[in-house]
Amino acid sequence: MTFGTGEREVMQSALNIYGRDNQFDIAIEEMSELTKAIIKHRRYATAETYENLCEEIADVMIMVEQLAMATEYSEIGRHIYGKIERLKQRLRKEIGRDVTI
């Protein structure tokens, strides 16, 4: 999912009002909650655990976007492309052919 201008404005307002350090702390909390939701859903796999998993993924995606907004997008992009290239190489090795991007 990509965020639209309106959503990004809300996230930027949260960064401005609550501060970068606070939002980084909230991101840590949300990632912890996602970890717990993943484990719970893998163990029990109910509609309720699935719903909670989706909710926690949404929270983390919002917080990761705020983390990215508070840092250098170009630096993050450079790392993303490098990591995807490394994954592509591992997949190529695994399946014996190129992976389409």
N, C-alpha and C positions, 0 to 999 in steps of 0.2 A: 504494500500500500504506500502511496505517496500522499503527502499532506498538502492540502491546498493553502492558498494565501491566508484565508481566514483562520485556519487551524494554526498555521505558523505564527500568525500575529498573537494569538492567545498564548502559545508557548513562549514567545519572546516576552510577552507581558509578565508571564510567570517568572522568567529569568530575571527580568528587571525588578519586579516587586520583591520576590523572595531571595534573590541573590544566587549567584553561581554555586557557591559552596553548599548552600541548603539544597538546591536542586540536585547536586551530585549526591548528597546524602539520601535524598528521596529515591534517586535512581538505584542506589545500593539496596535500599529496603524493598523496592519493587522487584529487583532481580532475585532477591531472597525469596519473596513470595512466589515468584514464577518457578523457582527451583522446587519449592514445596508442592506447588500445583502439579508440576510434571510428575513428580514421584507419586503423589496421591492418585493421579489419573492412571498411571501405569499399573499401580497396584489394584485399583478398584474399577476403573473404566465404566463409570455410570454417566448418565446425562448430566447430573449435577457436577461431577468432577470435570467433565468436558467443558461445561459452561464456565466454570471457575478458571480452567486452563486458558480458555479464550480471553476471558477478562484480564487475566494476569499478563498474557502476551500483549494485549492492547496497552496496558499500563507501561510495560517495559518499552514497547515501541515508541510511545510518547516521550518517555524519559530519555531514551537513546537519541531521539531527534533533538531534544533540548541539550544533551551533552554535545552533540555535533554542532548545534548552533552556538554553543559557548566556546568552541574550539575552532580550528582551521579546517573548513570543509576540504580544501585542496589537499591537505596532509592526510585526512581520513580517506579521501578518494584514492590517493596514491597507494595507501596501504591495502585498501579493498581490492584494487586491480592486481596488486602483487599477490595477495592471498588467493584470489580467484585463479590466477595463472598457476600458482602452486597446486591448487586443487585440481585444475585441469590436467596438469602433468601426472598427478597421482592417479586420476581416473583413466588417463591414457594408458598408464602402466597396468592398471587393474583389468581393463577390458581389451587392451591390445589395439586400440584405434583412437583417432582423434575424437574429441568431444566437441560438439557444436555449441558455440556461444551465441 
